[in-house]
């Protein structure tokens, strides 16, 4: 019988408890091999003093993190699939329950309103699962954005809006409402030209033509009248207002202030919508309008015009238009968190604007900021979101007329002979509708009302005169620019002639009339002398 092999105490201990992975110091590098029954690989270690296998490299932290992320994603995916299967099995047959029957009709209505969003999905995808994934990704993205906004840089606290005591002039409309207005320039008796300016979104009667000098109005003999739209500033709200009622309000304002003749309409930015309504519904009282504005959903806009218009807008502005068109009730929440919050803010943020170089420079100035704060405070005086929602909805809804109705060719009853003759002749047809002057000033760097809108307006209203302004934006030419205002007035009114002279007393004769009388008498005497000579 062979002698038993002598074992060290390390090996005897290992045979009793197995390899725990604990390595005892002091053992030489030439340690004995692992005893029978002990699997070193099972415990993933090596005996103290053993060298690592040649060429083996430890896994770095980046690889470990990647593996951990992949494993986590795989587990979450399996968990999601499991939850989906459990929910599907749990809801099997639930369509016959009382709750399902009650929710079926509202769910179908909501699905119908949201069905337009399925156009953006691939055809082979299930809308339910796809939009659940989109919602989950959006939620995670919001969490990441929220977590990423640290407080390293101090945020400036917004100041509260100061709303001054009511001080506007008001008159009563035939339906009992009151309309607030403001006058600037010469008086009604001395005015050569009267201008009425409906304001744009988030504005008031205080805007008019921002920064215009009273001296310029007097030089041209002009009277500028501005007013608050219903529900804005100090004007009473209109329960069912539309663009037709907007034109009638303008007409009643002109009559109440003694504007007997035609007046000029200054429609800037969103106020252009009300200027178009005046051209459509009271064309016999309007002389001209200023600046374009069109419905971005107008069916007569070409695809290229729509694409160019929407591409110039910010993402938030596009969202506001979509909400106004599809879900107007949600606009109130946005408005209450922005300009109706009682705090001051910047126009590019509250109005979701993307601005060019000149517009940014203007909006950063102290003069514009002082005007903006005062104008916004007056606009939101009543603190009600309804008139703002109405204004936004009117912008993207059916106006009740098309711009092509402003000017159109007269339809004539033609016989067969006249029809054949017209095919070979180039005779111009008669135009009907508003035939007065229409001037449009368009900044080529305007990103609020892009040049593509003017292209559409010019195509619909061929009689309009377009003044293209290179490098000008939405605000830079119209606001706080004395030279620009002079150019506009010179284009509209020609050489400045000042206000009309007051009526002279009965015993006095105005100098210009005295000169005309003297000239007439001299001409009569010359005619008499000539007749006598001929006789």
ChimeraX attribute file (.defattr): number of C-alpha atoms within 10 A of each C-alpha:
attribute: neighborCount
match mode: 1-to-1
recipient: residues
	/A:1	3
	/A:2	4
	/A:3	5
	/A:4	6
	/A:5	6
	/A:6	8
	/A:7	11
	/A:8	10
	/A:9	9
	/A:10	12
	/A:11	17
	/A:12	13
	/A:13	12
	/A:14	17
	/A:15	15
	/A:16	8
	/A:17	9
	/A:18	16
	/A:19	22
	/A:20	10
	/A:21	14
	/A:22	10
	/A:23	13
	/A:24	10
	/A:25	8
	/A:26	8
	/A:27	13
	/A:28	10
	/A:29	11
	/A:30	9
	/A:31	11
	/A:32	13
	/A:33	10
	/A:34	15
	/A:35	15
	/A:36	9
	/A:37	10
	/A:38	16
	/A:39	13
	/A:40	17
	/A:41	9
	/A:42	9
	/A:43	12
	/A:44	9
	/A:45	16
	/A:46	16
	/A:47	18
	/A:48	17
	/A:49	15
	/A:50	12
	/A:51	9
	/A:52	10
	/A:53	7
	/A:54	6
	/A:55	6
	/A:56	7
	/A:57	8
	/A:58	6
	/A:59	8
	/A:60	8
	/A:61	9
	/A:62	9
	/A:63	10
	/A:64	11
	/A:65	11
	/A:66	11
	/A:67	12
	/A:68	12
	/A:69	12
	/A:70	12
	/A:71	12
	/A:72	12
	/A:73	12
	/A:74	12
	/A:75	12
	/A:76	12
	/A:77	12
	/A:78	12
	/A:79	12
	/A:80	12
	/A:81	12
	/A:82	12
	/A:83	12
	/A:84	13
	/A:85	12
	/A:86	12
	/A:87	11
	/A:88	12
	/A:89	11
	/A:90	10
	/A:91	11
	/A:92	10
	/A:93	10
	/A:94	13
	/A:95	12
	/A:96	9
	/A:97	10
	/A:98	9
	/A:99	10
	/A:100	13
	/A:101	12
	/A:102	10
	/A:103	11
	/A:104	11
	/A:105	11
	/A:106	11
	/A:107	12
	/A:108	11
	/A:109	11
	/A:110	10
	/A:111	12
	/A:112	10
	/A:113	12
	/A:114	11
	/A:115	11
	/A:116	9
	/A:117	11
	/A:118	15
	/A:119	9
	/A:120	7
	/A:121	12
	/A:122	10
	/A:123	9
	/A:124	6
	/A:125	11
	/A:126	11
	/A:127	16
	/A:128	9
	/A:129	11
	/A:130	14
	/A:131	15
	/A:132	11
	/A:133	12
	/A:134	11
	/A:135	12
	/A:136	12
	/A:137	12
	/A:138	12
	/A:139	12
	/A:140	12
	/A:141	12
	/A:142	12
	/A:143	11
	/A:144	11
	/A:145	11
	/A:146	10
	/A:147	9
	/A:148	9
	/A:149	9
	/A:150	9
	/A:151	7
	/A:152	6
	/A:153	7
	/A:154	7
	/A:155	7
	/A:156	6
	/A:157	8
	/A:158	10
	/A:159	10
	/A:160	12
	/A:161	20
	/A:162	15
	/A:163	17
	/A:164	10
	/A:165	8
	/A:166	10
	/A:167	8
	/A:168	17
	/A:169	14
	/A:170	18
	/A:171	17
	/A:172	15
	/A:173	14
	/A:174	9
	/A:175	7
	/A:176	9
	/A:177	14
	/A:178	18
	/A:179	26
	/A:180	23
	/A:181	22
	/A:182	15
	/A:183	19
	/A:184	17
	/A:185	23
	/A:186	24
	/A:187	17
	/A:188	20
	/A:189	14
	/A:190	18
	/A:191	22
	/A:192	19
	/A:193	23
	/A:194	23
	/A:195	24
	/A:196	24
	/A:197	26
	/A:198	28
	/A:199	29
	/A:200	21
	/A:201	19
	/A:202	20
	/A:203	24
	/A:204	28
	/A:205	27
	/A:206	23
	/A:207	23
	/A:208	26
	/A:209	20
	/A:210	16
	/A:211	16
	/A:212	20
	/A:213	16
	/A:214	14
	/A:215	12
	/A:216	17
	/A:217	23
	/A:218	21
	/A:219	15
	/A:220	24
	/A:221	23
	/A:222	28
	/A:223	24
	/A:224	25
	/A:225	22
	/A:226	24
	/A:227	29
	/A:228	27
	/A:229	30
	/A:230	22
	/A:231	23
	/A:232	29
	/A:233	28
	/A:234	26
	/A:235	24
	/A:236	19
	/A:237	19
	/A:238	16
	/A:239	11
	/A:240	7
	/A:241	14
	/A:242	16
	/A:243	23
	/A:244	17
	/A:245	16
	/A:246	20
	/A:247	21
	/A:248	16
	/A:249	19
	/A:250	24
	/A:251	19
	/A:252	17
	/A:253	23
	/A:254	20
	/A:255	12
	/A:256	13
	/A:257	13
	/A:258	11
	/A:259	19
	/A:260	12
	/A:261	13
	/A:262	16
	/A:263	21
	/A:264	21
	/A:265	28
	/A:266	25
	/A:267	27
	/A:268	26
	/A:269	20
	/A:270	23
	/A:271	22
	/A:272	23
	/A:273	25
	/A:274	28
	/A:275	30
	/A:276	27
	/A:277	25
	/A:278	28
	/A:279	26
	/A:280	23
	/A:281	20
	/A:282	16
	/A:283	19
	/A:284	16
	/A:285	18
	/A:286	23
	/A:287	21
	/A:288	26
	/A:289	26
	/A:290	23
	/A:291	24
	/A:292	28
	/A:293	25
	/A:294	22
	/A:295	18
	/A:296	18
	/A:297	14
	/A:298	15
	/A:299	11
	/A:300	15
	/A:301	20
	/A:302	10
	/A:303	10
	/A:304	9
	/A:305	18
	/A:306	18
	/A:307	13
	/A:308	14
	/A:309	18
	/A:310	17
	/A:311	12
	/A:312	21
	/A:313	19
	/A:314	15
	/A:315	13
	/A:316	15
	/A:317	19
	/A:318	15
	/A:319	13
	/A:320	19
	/A:321	19
	/A:322	14
	/A:323	17
	/A:324	22
	/A:325	16
	/A:326	14
	/A:327	13
	/A:328	16
	/A:329	12
	/A:330	13
	/A:331	19
	/A:332	16
	/A:333	11
	/A:334	15
	/A:335	18
	/A:336	14
	/A:337	12
	/A:338	17
	/A:339	24
	/A:340	22
	/A:341	15
	/A:342	19
	/A:343	16
	/A:344	20
	/A:345	19
	/A:346	15
	/A:347	16
	/A:348	12
	/A:349	13
	/A:350	17
	/A:351	17
	/A:352	18
	/A:353	17
	/A:354	18
	/A:355	21
	/A:356	19
	/A:357	12
	/A:358	17
	/A:359	21
	/A:360	15
	/A:361	11
	/A:362	17
	/A:363	19
	/A:364	11
	/A:365	10
	/A:366	10
	/A:367	12
	/A:368	15
	/A:369	16
	/A:370	10
	/A:371	14
	/A:372	22
	/A:373	19
	/A:374	18
	/A:375	19
	/A:376	25
	/A:377	25
	/A:378	25
	/A:379	28
	/A:380	25
	/A:381	21
	/A:382	18
	/A:383	17
	/A:384	16
	/A:385	19
	/A:386	17
	/A:387	21
	/A:388	20
	/A:389	18
	/A:390	17
	/A:391	21
	/A:392	20
	/A:393	20
	/A:394	18
	/A:395	23
	/A:396	19
	/A:397	14
	/A:398	14
	/A:399	18
	/A:400	10
	/A:401	14
	/A:402	17
	/A:403	22
	/A:404	16
	/A:405	15
	/A:406	22
	/A:407	20
	/A:408	19
	/A:409	13
	/A:410	11
	/A:411	10
	/A:412	8
	/A:413	8
	/A:414	11
	/A:415	9
	/A:416	9
	/A:417	8
	/A:418	10
	/A:419	11
	/A:420	11
	/A:421	13
	/A:422	13
	/A:423	9
	/A:424	8
	/A:425	8
	/A:426	8
	/A:427	9
	/A:428	8
	/A:429	11
	/A:430	10
	/A:431	13
	/A:432	13
	/A:433	16
	/A:434	22
	/A:435	17
	/A:436	16
	/A:437	15
	/A:438	21
	/A:439	20
	/A:440	22
	/A:441	19
	/A:442	25
	/A:443	25
	/A:444	18
	/A:445	22
	/A:446	23
	/A:447	21
	/A:448	26
	/A:449	23
	/A:450	24
	/A:451	21
	/A:452	20
	/A:453	22
	/A:454	24
	/A:455	15
	/A:456	19
	/A:457	20
	/A:458	18
	/A:459	14
	/A:460	19
	/A:461	19
	/A:462	13
	/A:463	18
	/A:464	20
	/A:465	13
	/A:466	18
	/A:467	12
	/A:468	14
	/A:469	14
	/A:470	11
	/A:471	15
	/A:472	19
	/A:473	24
	/A:474	23
	/A:475	22
	/A:476	22
	/A:477	22
	/A:478	21
	/A:479	20
	/A:480	18
	/A:481	16
	/A:482	14
	/A:483	9
	/A:484	15
	/A:485	21
	/A:486	17
	/A:487	11
	/A:488	16
	/A:489	16
	/A:490	13
	/A:491	11
	/A:492	16
	/A:493	14
	/A:494	11
	/A:495	11
	/A:496	16
	/A:497	12
	/A:498	17
	/A:499	22
	/A:500	17
	/A:501	11
	/A:502	9
	/A:503	11
	/A:504	9
	/A:505	8
	/A:506	6
	/A:507	5
	/A:508	9
	/A:509	12
	/A:510	12
	/A:511	9
	/A:512	8
	/A:513	10
	/A:514	12
	/A:515	11
	/A:516	10
	/A:517	12
	/A:518	11
	/A:519	12
	/A:520	12
	/A:521	11
	/A:522	11
	/A:523	11
	/A:524	12
	/A:525	12
	/A:526	11
	/A:527	11
	/A:528	11
	/A:529	11
	/A:530	11
	/A:531	10
	/A:532	8
	/A:533	7
	/A:534	6
	/A:535	6
